[in-house]
Amino acid sequence: MVIVQIALLKVALDYRPPPPTKGGEAGLPFAGADDGLTGFQRPYNFWQWRSPRRYWHAIMYFAAGLVFLELLLSQMPGLYAVYANTIGCIGLGVEATLPIPQILVNMRSRSSKGLRLSVLAAWIGGDTMKLFWFFTSKAGIPWSFKISGMFQASCDFFLGFQYLLYNRPEEPAQIKEHPMVEWEAPKSTTRSHSRSLTPTRRPAPFVGAEEAK
C-alpha cells in the first residue's frame, strides 16, 4: 500500500495544473487555498508546495523520524508500549477519516463529479469484508480496529448515498439559437436631377430633368 501511495503522489505531482501566468495574488501558488472547506490556512503551506522536491523531502524526514523514535524508544519497554499504541491509534484514525474530505466536497458542491463508481464500490466492498473479519475472527482483534472499521464503513456507505443523490446524467450541450431577423434590401430613391462631371473632373451644375431630355 505504501508503494502504491507513493506512485499516486508521483502521478499527482506530474499531472497537476501548471502555475498561473497572471500577476498579483492570482499568480501565487494555491492562492485560493484559504477558501477551502474550513477557510483554514495551513502553516507554511504544508502539503501545498509548488516544488515537487518538498513533498519527497517531507516524506523522507517523516520516515527518518519514525525510524529514530523506533530505535530510541525500543530500549525503554515501558515507554515503547505507550508509543506503539499511540502510533497505531493515530494510523487507524487517519485511515478511518480519509473519506471525510470527499464527503464535505460533495456536500458543498452538491455533486459527486470526479468520484468514480469503481473506486466507491472497492471502498465499500473492501471495508465491509474487513469489518466482517474483525467481528468473526477467533483471534483477539482490539476494539480500536473494530471502531475505526465501523466508522470508515459508515463513511463509505454515506459516500454511496451521496453518489445516488447527486449523480445526474450529463446533458448534451445545447447551442443557443438567436432569433433571425428578416433582411430587407434598401429602397432606391429617384431623383429629378443628376449631377455629372466635366472633363476637368469638376462637378457640373445641376441639370434639370426636362433640360437633360
Sequence and secondary structure as in RCSB ss.txt:
>XXXX:A:sequence
MVIVQIALLKVALDYRPPPPTKGGEAGLPFAGADDGLTGFQRPYNFWQWRSPRRYWHAIMYFAAGLVFLELLLSQ
MPGLYAVYANTIGCIGLGVEATLPIPQILVNMRSRSSKGLRLSVLAAWIGGDTMKLFWFFTSKAGIPWSFKISGM
FQASCDFFLGFQYLLYNRPEEPAQIKEHPMVEWEAPKSTTRSHSRSLTPTRRPAPFVGAEEAK
>XXXX:A:secstr
 HHHHHHHHHHHHHSS       GGGGSTTTTGGGSSS    GGGTT  SSHHHHHHHHHHHHHHHHHHHHHHTT
 HHHHHHHHHHHHHHHHHHHHTTHHHHHHHHHHHT  TT  HHHHHHHHHHHHHHHHHHHH SS   HHHHHHHH
HHHHHHHHHHHHHHHH                         S B  B TTS B   B HHHH 
